[in-house]
Each structure stands twice: as C-alpha cells, then as structure tokens.
C-alpha cells in the first residue's frame, strides 16, 4: 500500500492526518497508465456512488406487443467527490501541486518526432512541434484508480482500470479563502474535486450454467472484496418472559445515553485550529507551530478521527 507523501515542514495537525490516512489506507490514488505517474489524496470523501447499468436494444416485431430485447452488456460507472484540505501554507502548496499532476493526467501520450529539424517549444519547455511536424497521439489517458475496497479490482490487489469520460472538476472553497506568500502567490486552503469513472472490466464476469444451478465466473469477492460465502449469524432466541425485569429509572436530571448508539463526532469535538472532515462540520484552517500544545491537540484529533472512522472505537 503506497503511502501519501508527506510535504516538508508539515505541522503537527497535517502530519497526524497523513499518518491516519496511511495507517487506515484511507487515500484515493490515481495512476496514469502509460506514463506511470501516480498521485494520492487523503480520502475526505463527500460523495460516492457506484452504478451498474444493463444495456438493452429493443427490436420491434410485427404482431408482437412487446419488442425483442437484445442484451448488449453491463456497464459500471463510479462517481467520486472529495475535499482537499490544508492546515498550513506548506500543505496547501503540496496539495495544489498534487492537483496539478492529476490535471496533467487528463491528457494523452504522444510520439514525439525529434529528427525533423529545429524544435519548437512553448512556455515551460514542453515540446509542441518538431520542425513543423505535429506530434502523434499514441495512447489515451487511461487511469488505474484505488480507494479502499470500494474501488479495487476483483482480486482485491490493484485499482480499477478506468476512463474519466466526464473529466475532472476543480472547485476552490472561496469562503475559506487562500493562503499567500510574500511573492503574492495565492493558494486555496480547501478545494473540492469530483470525477466520474467508467470502469473497463479486465476479467470475465457472469454466470456459468443455468436452470437454477449457475456458477459465478469471477472472484467471489467481486466487487467490494467481501467473501460472499459469509453467512449471517443465527437469530438469537429470547426465552419467554426474559427482559421483563424493570430497571430503576435514572435520577432526575441525569443524562440518558444509549450504549448501542454508534459513536459519532461533531465539529464541537475537534480542538480549535485543527482540520478534519465530519458530516455537517465546517473546516477551520490555521497555521500551527510545532509547540507541545499543538502536538497534544494533534494527538487528540488523531484519537477522535480513529474513533469517528469506527476502526479502533469501542
């Protein structure tokens, strides 16, 4: 599992978030197939959907009330959106450079002719033409995308091969503003990314046989890496009369808690100056130094996030 690279001069809060993402595997990774370039983001996911659409072509036949339906295949499409947040200027700059790389991955690969006279270049040194000849596209910008077990191949080892047919959307959160340096460089503190992934199946999927005795062709754990042989637990039989004992009510004014309720966190649970992601919570971005108080708050944040993810919670 590749780790998210840590930017230089990371604050205690950003380092804690990066460690959480690496420990739990909560990152989104994109790999540009033909160039081999990779980029990862912490998985502050705001939207996820996975649709399976059967393709049918109707054919009208004279004398039939209903058309003949010819099956053409099953398509899978994933919609993914996430936020990219920063606790300080260094992390904000690192995040934007990651976004730049993902934007470059939206473009194809070329065969560059370097043997036809002088080279024509554009700003930044990128080759545009060679002696008046246009470079030739030799590959489409296919991606391999990984996100926990929700976006992973049927063997559960690598990401899904995808085409981002609807492109990539980049939207800075203007309400949270920008961070600046003395040169006037402005970088968004928080921005949102979203994309649609058309999955290109690399394995045969379907059923062998029929008549009520078909056998699945493909990995049993397709598509979310969960063993389909797992069975639910047997129902618990409660003896008649059990549970009739009346418990004493709590003292008047005492808070009532449900021990079976899921653990949740809110924006009020997070120390000031920290950056996190929780439902209905707003982001707060502040520069932090490496003081003992910052480290203490970062450790508290890490514990709360781990509980919020429901991984190490009770």
Secondary structure, DSSP 8 states (H G I E B T S, - for coil): -------TT--HHHHHHHHHHHHHT-EEEEEETTT--EEEEE-EEEEEEEEEEEEEEEE--TT-SS-EEEEEEEEEEEEEEEEEE-SSHHHHHHHHHHHHHHHHTTS-EEE---SSSSEEE-TTS-EEEETTEE-EEEE---EEEEETTTB--TTSSS-EEEE-TT-EEEEE-GGG-EEE-TT--EEESEEEEEEEEEE---S--EEE--TT--EEES-TTTTTT--TT----------TTTT--------TT-----TTS-----GGGS-TT-----TT---------S-HHHHHHHHHHHHHHHHHHTSS--
